[in-house]
Amino acid sequence: MTFSNLNSSAHGPLSRRDLLRRCGVGFGELALLSLLSGNSLGRPAAPPLSPLHPKAPHAAARAKRIIFLFMHGGPSHVDTFDFKPKLVADSGKPLPFAKPRIQFAKTGNLYKSPWEFRSYGQSGTTISDLFPHVAQHADDLCVLKTIHGTNEAHGGALLKLHTGSDTFVRPSMGSWVSYGLGSENQNLPSFVTLNPSYGHGGVGNWSSAFLPASHQGTPIAGGGPNDLPSIAYLKSETPNATAQRAQIDLMRDLEKTRFQGLETDTALESRIESFELAFRMQNEAPETMDIQRESEATRKLYGLEDPKTAAFGKLCLLARRFSERGVRFVQATHGYWDQHDNLTADHGRLGFEVDRPIAALLTDLKARGLLDDTLVLWGGEFGRTPTLQGKDGRDHHPHAFSMWLAGGGVKRGFSYGQTDEYGFYCVDQKMHVHDLHATLLALMGIDHEQLTFRHAGRDFRLTDVDGNVVREIFA
C-alpha cells in the first residue's frame, strides 16, 4: 500500500515504511508538546500537586469547613428539638394510625417526653431542658426536623448517613469533601475523625473507599476525662528528620523506577502520600493537639474541669483547633444514645456530657469570627419512636428525626420541615439523607452532581443518583 497524496519528492509515492521513518522526529515533537502542555505558553508543566492541594469549588462557597458533632446511637428528636404538644396530651394512648410495616422492635403506646420544652431567643425556637446551654444559641441554629433515612439498624443507618449507602462500600462524606476541595493546610489531614466508633460500620464511616487513600479520615482516639486524645503511629521510629526525608525520597525513586513508562500504582502512590503527610504532621499536629496551650478561661468554657463534660469538651476544643488551621472536615463522635430503656437517666446523662461543650464550641467559633464560614452539623443516625418501649425507652426511628446546622451560610433561628402531631412521620418539606448531603456540599460550593469519581466503569458520587439541594435554609 502506498500514500500517493504524500508524493512531495522526486522518488515517487511513499511506502508505509518510508512514511514512519521520515516522520519519526515528528512523533518525538508530539511527545515533547505533550510534556510542555502544562500551560499555553509552552513552559514545562509544574510537578504534580499533592492530592490535598486546595481546589476551587464549583460555585461561591458559603462555608469553608465542616464540623460534624455526631451523636452515635440516635438521640430522640421528640425529647430534644421537635416539641409535640399532642404527644404530651395523648401520652399513654395508642398511636391513632398504622406503624411502619418494618420496625426494629415492638413498641407500645405514645410516650411524652420526660423533659419540658421552652421557647428561646428572638426566633422562639423550642428546645428541651435536655440542652439548656445549647438553647442559649437558639438564634444561631437552623433546625432540620424532617430528616429521614431507610434503615432501622445502627450499622446500616450509620453507613447511610456517612456514605450515602447502607448496602455498598462507598466513600464517606468527609472523604468526598476532601477530594473536592483538598486541605487549606498541607501539614494536616483534610479530614479528621475524633473518637470514631469502630462498630456499626466501623472504618467504613470514615473510609475513602475507591477514592485515593489520601482522602481517608485520620482517626484520633478520644481518650477519657483524664486522658489526652492522640494520633496512633504518628511518632516515627526514625527520629531524625533528615533520615525520614531520605526514606520517603527513596520510596518515591523506587516507585518511579518500577513504574517507568507504565501507569502509576495508585494504591502505592497513596501509601507514599500518607508517609509524606505523616512526616509533615510531626511538626504541626502535636502543637494543634496541645490543648494545654489554651487559656484557663477557654478550658473552663469547654467544661474541662468537670469530669462529666471533659471528654467531649476536649473533642469540641480540638475540633475548633483543627478547623481554624485549615482542616476541611472534622467529626467528633459521642455516644451511646441508644436508650431502649432507661431513657430518662441515660439521655439525661448524655445530654449533660455534650450540652456545655457544644455551646462552648459555638461561642468560641463566633468570638473568633469562624462561625460565619464554618458549618456545624449536629445529629445522630436516626431518631427514636414517640411510642414507648420497655418501661422507659424508645426504639430506633429512621422515618423522621431532627438534626441542626449552625454558621456556614444557613439561616439562623430557623426551623425547616414539619412532622406529624406526634413526631412519627415527616409530613411537610421532607429531607432525605441524600438531600442533606447535597445541601452540605452546596454550602461548601460543590455541585453534588459534578463531584464524581470514575470507578468500575461508572461515575460515582456521594448522592448516588438522587439528592436535592434544600436552598430554603440558605441565608
Steps between C-alpha positions, in 0.01 A plus 500: 500500500629847411399859589492681166366820660835542683703499177715803584831364372645393172513139616135429445230394748602425861467154641362446850853422624646819348218706652567371852879541456477859375240602764687355795629837613147636477373239746766614742383856459146392579622338821694815587193715445308273732763545770495876453123525508489612863402847380430690183841669498689176445675510837577161663207368699515543875573187705191307611327662795412322822155338491417729793595817315215757526253487212252762387133422568245484221324812629536765765523320834305606806716279724866400486491212745263265684493386863272198544394433860378143466280355774549126451198288586216732402387779734125538528363787291180521707713549812736761354398729210156391375241601759161330465223630731266231369746234614481645850118510492459145365783330691395147594253467214550279192646658188189590295650390167699206367863450593756416228479152350863438598606595853816427692304386805149512641386818675187584695298813559597865462754627753548869580843648554636496855639849430322832471535705182546877502523773237834677467636809331333741266425206271297324768666167416371226730772293668468253784656539843743227395710774331485817712839631380442428131161667540678829564612480135148449366535799269810341342335166425335378181297200620419236237198308628425267210820308440420140409694193392437143394651271762381407850831342608796696634754361253298570188380837629853616588630401158205669330563825688877493454532359147159527335464120473399234749563208264828572314849618589509870417724797593395698807378857472817627668702325230284652226553848645874434515502372143302798377681779684828369640648648816585856592796369700741256336646406839172357627246256358200639322268265691531419871267277702519538878407204721352299209290192562648172382159334507189546286677545168843550656766650279247513217359811666819696432646297215597643162397167339595528129607865526876553539601391851631849579138604553426245771424637844784506751366337819597655834420307817275701728644406838318534830446799727859476626664395172605707201391392150780359289588403143617141469839434339573868439837487672755340269750237610752707304521817709743680270305715252774483238498121510120492475511731199759274335285192559195657337706630208643151450149354488402755237810422294430127521142558392609706199754233403251218533223671305712685247296525183205322661185616669556603861390265779245728669487290817876520542501870415235563766703304755804715429286812524387383845868477604556849363206636697607323820849645457359852472248445781776432750577871502146639524268233641653488851458876536145484362404231750665668797190640667714594800594806295146632538422756767341394827186692401470305174557167672232586753264610223518149348446337840842338527503539878189278534562125452150462356553752219880481458514213250271654239620848591849402385362373170307821437806707585714289268237538227539875525881479500510273194240707315672832555819344359337408170366146544195473272296240686518421871271247662465459877305193610316456828284214620327276569150651452314169467247496782253219441440537872620731777453797267455761770823422684723420203384769258528739792858394570602511134338839448690639798829369358463682166280803569762729650783403258278551193386840623864587570600405146231729354603783734869454421452483122289813507749690718783413261303597190497139379131415524411694185703265279493186717199272464415314822277192462345318798304174500491122507432219255126505578252614764284306744137397498238721665359169628620319811736208508552319829429701812686817399645477151457565130589289198704589188315736267636591152167632369532850650770657714667832570845634425621858516747723322671818617720756324630442150237691304179349640203692636526561872215456745321299232318167491442299184242227448215365704420157642152381592345596834683217677834524317461160336511583127619794290202684352640820347836598345650154530878480491655164415859423594595548133345847515703576813821398322416701189427804718819469705708480182318799350578707809866412440469617140488149354245381246416147618425392142842617378705358786553155349765230488522233232527153645414157362373647177263766634502841663423495871398782729404546866130534414500205257220586251288701741512807723355851482659814640271658759568866427220616727739474795770718335549843655 
